[in-house]
Amino acid sequence: MWEDLLELNQELLRRMQKTPDRAAGRQLLADSFGEFKPIPVFQDKPWQGWQVVGIDGSQQTIGANYPYQLALLQALALASQGGEQLKQRVITPLLAEGEEEVRQLVREKGLSQELAFSRLRDRHLAQLELETLLELIFHQKPRAIMLDGGFLRLEQAWAEGWQQLYSFCLEENILLIGVIEEVGTNAIAQELGEKAPPLWQRAYDREILYDLLQEGELLLPYRPLAVKDRYYTVFLRPGTYPQAIALDLLAEQKNKAQLAAALVISLCPAGGRGIPWLLDLIDQKVKLTRQQTDALLDYVLDLQVREKFLRSMRERR
């Protein structure tokens, strides 16, 4: 293992050394991908007094092997000026409804039962986040909404609920922002094609953009990313940390990209990693720990039920 890690380290160091220098990389992107712009400073701070709503979810899965598993899901929507909505859900293949949903995924996608339940859990959590958010914003009517992550996960989980959110934001002039802390696309290499340097051709955007943007700078693509062409995604470096984050915006709100970036920056703690305090607060409040989950199940479930169906042998070591 030691030798494998040393070899990996050397290979990644070589890759970094062969990466185009910063000036050349920026020029290539400016020519063929997008425009670099400083995140604007709005002296009048047009978002002052805005109600901003954030949403996040959490899950804990306990048990042994399939089907002896149970997932607890929790979603929290929180408004910056007061007001919150919490929803919870339990899914398990030990009940007929959950078992049938797993079987349907196995038939449709050719997945193993274990993987199908994992996908089902993620889909239910995204749907729960949407349900929670919709209930709060119909009453709060915020000026902006911040999602923890991009748009595609929610759209794919529950198309009908996503369309409700999409339409409501356009009708009520609500700025919808997906804050993506871990950039996972490879849109730059796809867009550049043969123009990309050899090491960029199989690199993901995280690697390409590392320390390429200046502090407080935006990269505005000339065209929507191919992987999510219904939306508009921008990259930015919020602070001193060299890693870029991304923001998803509705295509109809593309002209508000600089305002969205400035709003996100205004909510980021100085010297932080570039994530708005509202989303960090929600993450802390909604997180389900294993200790909390075990305490809840020990209180609610009969001991014989827990032992027979949901206690793995590993827990007894």
Buried (B, 14 or more C-beta within 10 A) or exposed (E): EEEEEEEEEEEEEEEEEEBBEEEEBBEBBEEBBBEBBEBEEBEEEEBEEBBBBBBBBBBBBBBBEBBBBBBBBBBBBBBBEEBBBBBEBEBBBBEEEBBEBBEEBBEEEEBEBBBBBBBBBBBBBBBBBBBBBBBBBEEBEBBBBBBBBBBBBBBEBBEEBBEBBBEBBEEEEBBBBBBBEEBEBBBBBBBBEEEBBEBBBEBBBBBBBBEBBEEBBBBBBEEBBEBBEEBBBBBBBBBEBEBBBBBBBBEEBBEBBBBBBBBBBBBBEEEBBBBBEBBBBBBEBBBBEEEEBBEEBEEEBEEEEBEEBBBEEEEEE
